[in-house]
Amino acid sequence: MGEKQFDVMSKLPPSTSEQIAVASKLNERYVREWLGALVVGRIIEYNPEGALYSLPPEHASWMTRDAAPNNMSVFAQYISMIGTVEDQIIECFKKGGGVPYSEFKRFHQIMAEDSGQTIVAPLFDHILPLVPGLTEHLQRGIDVLDAGCGSGRAINLMARTFPNSRFTGYDFSKEAVTTARAEAAQYGLTNIRFEVKDVAKMDAKEKYDFITTFDAIHDQGNPEKVLAGIAHALRHNGIYLMQDIAASSHLQNNMDHPIGPFMYAVSCMHCMTVSLALNGKGLGAMWGEEKAREMLHQAGFTKVEVKKLSHDIFNNYYILTK
């Protein structure tokens, strides 16, 4: 709700709560109380003469959809999502175990918005160019797999842009795959297919030239098996691009992490617990570069190169070959 409100207010002149409510099609009394919280939080400005509210441009540049990839409102949604499972997490503190994906009702919606601005928006200008020559190979035609594709926004976009290449998306969530298939059908794509599949059970051998995982490894139940399966499925001279959280595996090295508290909190309340719910490893979001390198070498990747993007404080981009 808040993100929509910020979008609306960024387009309005200083307005009354009634005007804002009408523009956003919401109840005025609730809008007014919401505005009060944000005024005293110094996010929205208030002029008592006329009771006018406004969103300063310098705040809008971090809190609206037009601000992507800098839109912090998208990431803030994780806080309300993880709050819905608080009681279950408390029980896990007492008894162990985990809370499964199915209990996080808005996960795929929020994750799609997250990937929309961190992965989809910079995909062609920043991410794919991390691999020299990759764009040209995609234009000529290669076989591509996105393991743990979620709602399929990134791979559908690639399939639309590179019609000569062939794309496959795997995800264990039927809900996410249904969304991905619907988008592919909307664009009439014939060079892509989606399958409801646990990526820990991949059995392909040297089938793909390019494999991607976007924020998908650290919350797996069996990440070692997933990485080994990816290595097995990659052709000779193929490339695996793994995007995952930028952090150290050693707590003391994360003391100055710009979003460390947020990432550890989300890890405890989601990433770690969904893995433990599968009797998995429970790596958590902050598994770190050192552990990632170790597991990638064990999976069979002989060359591991880590790159960062200036616009993205969240992620590392691992470029991998066997």
KOLPARO-565880 format. One record per residue (C-alpha): residue in three letters; x, y, z. Coordinates in steps of 0.2 Angstrom, whole numbers, plus 5000, padded with zeros to 4 digits. Layout:
% KOLPARO-565880
('ala', (X, Y, Z)) ...
***
This chain:
% KOLPARO-565880
('met', (5000, 5000, 5000)) ('gly', (5014, 5012, 5005)) ('glu', (5023, 5010, 4988)) ('lys', (5007, 5014, 4979)) ('gln', (5004, 5029, 4989)) ('phe', (5022, 5036, 4986)) ('asp', (5019, 5034, 4968)) ('val', (5003, 5044, 4969)) ('met', (5010, 5057, 4980)) ('ser', (5026, 5060, 4969)) ('lys', (5014, 5065, 4955)) ('leu', (5003, 5077, 4965)) ('pro', (5006, 5095, 4971)) ('pro', (5005, 5098, 4990)) ('ser', (4988, 5091, 4994)) ('thr', (4975, 5087, 5008)) ('ser', (4972, 5070, 5014)) ('glu', (4956, 5070, 5005)) ('gln', (4964, 5074, 4989)) ('ile', (4977, 5060, 4991)) ('ala', (4964, 5048, 4996)) ('val', (4954, 5051, 4981)) ('ala', (4969, 5050, 4969)) ('ser', (4974, 5034, 4977)) ('lys', (4956, 5027, 4979)) ('leu', (4958, 5024, 4997)) ('asn', (4949, 5028, 5013)) ('glu', (4953, 5046, 5019)) ('arg', (4953, 5042, 5038)) ('tyr', (4966, 5028, 5036)) ('val', (4976, 5039, 5023)) ('arg', (4977, 5053, 5036)) ('glu', (4983, 5043, 5050)) ('trp', (4996, 5035, 5038)) ('leu', (5002, 5052, 5033)) ('gly', (5003, 5057, 5051)) ('ala', (5016, 5043, 5054)) ('leu', (5026, 5048, 5039)) ('val', (5026, 5067, 5044)) ('val', (5033, 5064, 5061)) ('gly', (5045, 5052, 5053)) ('arg', (5051, 5066, 5042)) ('ile', (5047, 5057, 5026)) ('ile', (5032, 5067, 5021)) ('glu', (5032, 5086, 5023)) ('tyr', (5016, 5094, 5031)) ('asn', (5011, 5112, 5030)) ('pro', (4998, 5116, 5043)) ('glu', (4991, 5131, 5033)) ('gly', (4979, 5122, 5022)) ('ala', (4983, 5105, 5030)) ('leu', (4994, 5100, 5014)) ('tyr', (5005, 5085, 5013)) ('ser', (5019, 5083, 5000)) ('leu', (5033, 5070, 4996)) ('pro', (5049, 5079, 4993)) ('pro', (5058, 5075, 4977)) ('glu', (5073, 5069, 4986)) ('his', (5063, 5056, 4995)) ('ala', (5053, 5051, 4980)) ('ser', (5070, 5047, 4972)) ('trp', (5071, 5032, 4984)) ('met', (5053, 5027, 4987)) ('thr', (5044, 5026, 4970)) ('arg', (5043, 5014, 4956)) ('asp', (5051, 5027, 4945)) ('ala', (5066, 5026, 4956)) ('ala', (5071, 5008, 4952)) ('pro', (5084, 5001, 4955)) ('asn', (5085, 5013, 4970)) ('asn', (5067, 5010, 4976)) ('met', (5069, 5005, 4995)) ('ser', (5050, 5003, 4996)) ('val', (5051, 4986, 4987)) ('phe', (5063, 4979, 5000)) ('ala', (5053, 4986, 5015)) ('gln', (5039, 4975, 5010)) ('tyr', (5049, 4960, 5016)) ('ile', (5047, 4967, 5034)) ('ser', (5028, 4966, 5033)) ('met', (5029, 4949, 5025)) ('ile', (5041, 4941, 5038)) ('gly', (5030, 4948, 5052)) ('thr', (5016, 4937, 5046)) ('val', (5026, 4921, 5052)) ('glu', (5033, 4929, 5068)) ('asp', (5023, 4916, 5080)) ('gln', (5029, 4902, 5069)) ('ile', (5047, 4908, 5070)) ('ile', (5046, 4910, 5089)) ('glu', (5042, 4891, 5090)) ('cys', (5057, 4887, 5079)) ('phe', (5068, 4896, 5091)) ('lys', (5061, 4884, 5104)) ('lys', (5060, 4868, 5095)) ('gly', (5071, 4870, 5079)) ('gly', (5065, 4866, 5062)) ('gly', (5058, 4879, 5050)) ('val', (5044, 4888, 5042)) ('pro', (5040, 4882, 5024)) ('tyr', (5038, 4893, 5008)) ('ser', (5019, 4890, 5008)) ('glu', (5017, 4901, 5024)) ('phe', (5024, 4916, 5016)) ('lys', (5009, 4922, 5006)) ('arg', (5016, 4937, 4997)) ('phe', (5033, 4930, 4994)) ('his', (5032, 4927, 4975)) ('gln', (5024, 4944, 4972)) ('ile', (5037, 4954, 4982)) ('met', (5051, 4944, 4975)) ('ala', (5045, 4947, 4957)) ('glu', (5045, 4966, 4961)) ('asp', (5062, 4964, 4969)) ('ser', (5070, 4955, 4954)) ('gly', (5061, 4967, 4943)) ('gln', (5072, 4982, 4948)) ('thr', (5088, 4973, 4954)) ('ile', (5089, 4960, 4939)) ('val', (5076, 4963, 4925)) ('ala', (5079, 4982, 4924)) ('pro', (5098, 4981, 4923)) ('leu', (5099, 4964, 4914)) ('phe', (5105, 4970, 4897)) ('asp', (5115, 4986, 4901)) ('his', (5124, 4979, 4916)) ('ile', (5122, 4960, 4921)) ('leu', (5124, 4951, 4904)) ('pro', (5138, 4962, 4899)) ('leu', (5148, 4955, 4914)) ('val', (5151, 4940, 4903)) ('pro', (5161, 4945, 4888)) ('gly', (5153, 4939, 4871)) ('leu', (5137, 4932, 4880)) ('thr', (5125, 4944, 4871)) ('glu', (5132, 4939, 4854)) ('his', (5130, 4921, 4858)) ('leu', (5112, 4924, 4864)) ('gln', (5109, 4933, 4848)) ('arg', (5116, 4919, 4837)) ('gly', (5106, 4905, 4848)) ('ile', (5111, 4895, 4863)) ('asp', (5102, 4884, 4876)) ('val', (5099, 4893, 4892)) ('leu', (5092, 4887, 4909)) ('asp', (5086, 4898, 4924)) ('ala', (5086, 4887, 4939)) ('gly', (5074, 4893, 4952)) ('cys', (5066, 4905, 4940)) ('gly', (5052, 4911, 4951)) ('ser', (5039, 4921, 4941)) ('gly', (5050, 4920, 4926)) ('arg', (5052, 4939, 4923)) ('ala', (5071, 4938, 4919)) ('ile', (5071, 4923, 4908)) ('asn', (5055, 4929, 4899)) ('leu', (5063, 4945, 4895)) ('met', (5078, 4936, 4888)) ('ala', (5067, 4925, 4877)) ('arg', (5058, 4940, 4870)) ('thr', (5075, 4949, 4866)) ('phe', (5084, 4934, 4859)) ('pro', (5072, 4924, 4848)) ('asn', (5086, 4913, 4841)) ('ser', (5090, 4906, 4858)) ('arg', (5080, 4892, 4868)) ('phe', (5076, 4895, 4886)) ('thr', (5070, 4884, 4901)) ('gly', (5064, 4889, 4918)) ('tyr', (5063, 4878, 4933)) ('asp', (5055, 4882, 4950)) ('phe', (5047, 4871, 4963)) ('ser', (5033, 4883, 4965)) ('lys', (5017, 4879, 4955)) ('glu', (5011, 4897, 4958)) ('ala', (5027, 4905, 4952)) ('val', (5028, 4894, 4936)) ('thr', (5009, 4897, 4932)) ('thr', (5013, 4916, 4933)) ('ala', (5029, 4913, 4922)) ('arg', (5019, 4903, 4909)) ('ala', (5005, 4916, 4908)) ('glu', (5018, 4930, 4904)) ('ala', (5026, 4919, 4891)) ('ala', (5009, 4916, 4883)) ('gln', (5005, 4935, 4884)) ('tyr', (5020, 4938, 4873)) ('gly', (5017, 4923, 4862)) ('leu', (5034, 4916, 4866)) ('thr', (5038, 4899, 4857)) ('asn', (5056, 4898, 4862)) ('ile', (5053, 4895, 4881)) ('arg', (5046, 4882, 4892)) ('phe', (5043, 4881, 4911)) ('glu', (5043, 4866, 4922)) ('val', (5038, 4864, 4940)) ('lys', (5054, 4855, 4946)) ('asp', (5065, 4854, 4962)) ('val', (5082, 4861, 4956)) ('ala', (5090, 4849, 4968)) ('lys', (5084, 4835, 4957)) ('met', (5091, 4841, 4940)) ('asp', (5098, 4826, 4930)) ('ala', (5102, 4835, 4914)) ('lys', (5120, 4831, 4907)) ('glu', (5129, 4845, 4896)) ('lys', (5113, 4852, 4890)) ('tyr', (5115, 4870, 4892)) ('asp', (5127, 4884, 4886)) ('phe', (5122, 4897, 4899)) ('ile', (5114, 4894, 4916)) ('thr', (5108, 4907, 4928)) ('thr', (5102, 4908, 4946)) ('phe', (5096, 4924, 4953)) ('asp', (5095, 4925, 4972)) ('ala', (5091, 4906, 4972)) ('ile', (5105, 4896, 4980)) ('his', (5107, 4901, 4998)) ('asp', (5089, 4896, 5003)) ('gln', (5090, 4879, 4995)) ('gly', (5087, 4864, 5006)) ('asn', (5102, 4855, 4997)) ('pro', (5113, 4869, 4989)) ('glu', (5128, 4857, 4986)) ('lys', (5117, 4845, 4976)) ('val', (5109, 4860, 4966)) ('leu', (5127, 4867, 4962)) ('ala', (5133, 4850, 4957)) ('gly', (5118, 4847, 4946)) ('ile', (5121, 4864, 4937)) ('ala', (5139, 4860, 4934)) ('his', (5133, 4843, 4927)) ('ala', (5120, 4851, 4916)) ('leu', (5133, 4864, 4909)) ('arg', (5141, 4861, 4892)) ('his', (5160, 4862, 4889)) ('asn', (5164, 4880, 4889)) ('gly', (5147, 4885, 4896)) ('ile', (5145, 4899, 4908)) ('tyr', (5135, 4899, 4925)) ('leu', (5130, 4916, 4931)) ('met', (5126, 4915, 4950)) ('gln', (5119, 4931, 4958)) ('asp', (5118, 4930, 4977)) ('ile', (5120, 4941, 4992)) ('ala', (5136, 4951, 4994)) ('ala', (5143, 4947, 5011)) ('ser', (5157, 4939, 5020)) ('ser', (5155, 4921, 5028)) ('his', (5163, 4928, 5044)) ('leu', (5152, 4939, 5055)) ('gln', (5166, 4951, 5060)) ('asn', (5168, 4956, 5042)) ('asn', (5150, 4961, 5041)) ('met', (5151, 4974, 5054)) ('asp', (5151, 4988, 5042)) ('his', (5139, 4980, 5029)) ('pro', (5127, 4994, 5023)) ('ile', (5112, 4983, 5025)) ('gly', (5119, 4970, 5037)) ('pro', (5105, 4971, 5050)) ('phe', (5091, 4970, 5037)) ('met', (5099, 4955, 5028)) ('tyr', (5102, 4945, 5044)) ('ala', (5084, 4948, 5049)) ('val', (5077, 4943, 5033)) ('ser', (5088, 4928, 5033)) ('cys', (5083, 4922, 5050)) ('met', (5064, 4925, 5046)) ('his', (5064, 4918, 5028)) ('cys', (5080, 4912, 5019)) ('met', (5087, 4901, 5033)) ('thr', (5070, 4895, 5039)) ('val', (5063, 4889, 5023)) ('ser', (5079, 4879, 5020)) ('leu', (5077, 4871, 5038)) ('ala', (5059, 4867, 5034)) ('leu', (5065, 4855, 5021)) ('asn', (5078, 4848, 5033)) ('gly', (5091, 4857, 5023)) ('lys', (5107, 4866, 5026)) ('gly', (5100, 4882, 5032)) ('leu', (5114, 4893, 5024)) ('gly', (5104, 4909, 5026)) ('ala', (5106, 4924, 5015)) ('met', (5123, 4929, 5024)) ('trp', (5132, 4913, 5019)) ('gly', (5145, 4924, 5011)) ('glu', (5158, 4924, 4997)) ('glu', (5170, 4913, 5006)) ('lys', (5158, 4899, 5008)) ('ala', (5151, 4901, 4991)) ('arg', (5168, 4900, 4983)) ('glu', (5171, 4884, 4993)) ('met', (5155, 4876, 4988)) ('leu', (5157, 4881, 4970)) ('his', (5174, 4873, 4969)) ('gln', (5167, 4857, 4977)) ('ala', (5153, 4857, 4964)) ('gly', (5166, 4856, 4950)) ('phe', (5168, 4874, 4945)) ('thr', (5187, 4877, 4942)) ('lys', (5186, 4896, 4938)) ('val', (5176, 4907, 4950)) ('glu', (5176, 4926, 4946)) ('val', (5166, 4938, 4957)) ('lys', (5160, 4954, 4950)) ('lys', (5150, 4969, 4958)) ('leu', (5139, 4982, 4950)) ('ser', (5139, 5000, 4956)) ('his', (5120, 5002, 4957)) ('asp', (5118, 4986, 4967)) ('ile', (5123, 4985, 4985)) ('phe', (5114, 4969, 4988)) ('asn', (5123, 4956, 4977)) ('asn', (5138, 4948, 4970)) ('tyr', (5139, 4941, 4953)) ('tyr', (5149, 4925, 4951)) ('ile', (5155, 4920, 4934)) ('leu', (5159, 4902, 4933)) ('thr', (5166, 4889, 4921)) ('lys', (5170, 4871, 4924)) 
***
